[in-house]
Structure formats: structure tokens, C-alpha cells
Amino acid sequence: MTAVPEHVRWAVELLAPAPADRLLEIGCGPGVSVALICERLARGRIVAIDRSATAIARAARRNAAHVAAGKAVLRRVALEELQPADVLAGGERLDKVFALNVNLFWVRSPTRELELIKRLLRPDGALYLFYGYGGRPLSGKVAGVLTGHLTGHGFAVDLRPAPGMLGVVARPTA
């Protein structure tokens, strides 16, 4: 197994998945965070999506045991094409939705995507966005633009900076 990058460890620690959490990862790449999260799940489940077939294939190889155990579900789909039925089973809603270094939340106004995330989350759920790889400081522009987009779409924002990284915890206000 390859080493887990420090920024992924940091993000999962901040995410703090509980044993029964229901999660969605947007842009799972090779499934590194899926593997870390599944180690913490007992009755919970993570659905991980990515638009890349190559990424999903890599994530499936890395997480074959978690998929077989029902802890992880991997889907090749872009967020803008995602339907609630793709991630919700039996009327359940999600505790946490998260993304690591997914730019769509700050490079343009993600109106449709944020409305979907609100529909997917439980009333006490949260959206977690993580940016950076450690080391080199991030531009303050990212935090400002994210905060504007999120608050403008009905989320309360809590910024959690770390050296060379930014965590954003956003909770729907209504």
C-alpha cells in the first residue's frame, strides 16, 4: 500500500467520520481518503464519485474489500450529473459531503451543486471542502471566494486553516 499524503490524513482527521456516518466524497481520485474513512466505519457507508473512469478503477482496486463489505460504493459520475437516488438509499440522508482539491466550488458559482448538496444532507449535516497540499501557503483568494459562494447559497462557514492547507466546514442555515 502506498503512503497516505499528509494533506489527506489532515482532511480525514478534520472530517472525523463516526462509525455510523453516511458520507459522499466528490472527486475521489484513486480512493485514498475512502480507504482511511472505511477503517473508521462500522455501520456507516461512503459513496465516492469521480468523473474519471480511470480514477474509479484505481479506487475500486484500492478499496475492493471495503466495497465487498458494503462500506464503500464507487460511482463514475460528475457532480453536475448526480441524482439523489445515485447516493441515497431508502430515504436516508448524508451526514457529511466532502471534496479534496475540487476547484468547482471556488472557480465559479456552484449554485446547482450546492442546492443538490443541501438536498442530500441531513438537517445537522455539513459540507467539508479541503484545499492545498501542505508546504506552500495558499492564496487568501480561495478562502474569500469560497466563503462568498457558500454564504450566498445559505451555508454558515467555519474556516479551518493549517500550514499550506485550508479546511472549510459549511452547514446549511435553512
PyMOL commands that set and color helices and strands:
alter all, ss='L'
color gray80, all
select helices_A, chain A and resi 6-15+32-38+53-62+64-68+79-81+84-87+104-107+111-120+140-152
alter helices_A, ss='H'
color red, helices_A
select strands_A, chain A and resi 22-26+45-50+72-76+94-100+121-132+155-162+165-172
alter strands_A, ss='S'
color yellow, strands_A
deselect
rebuild
show_as cartoon
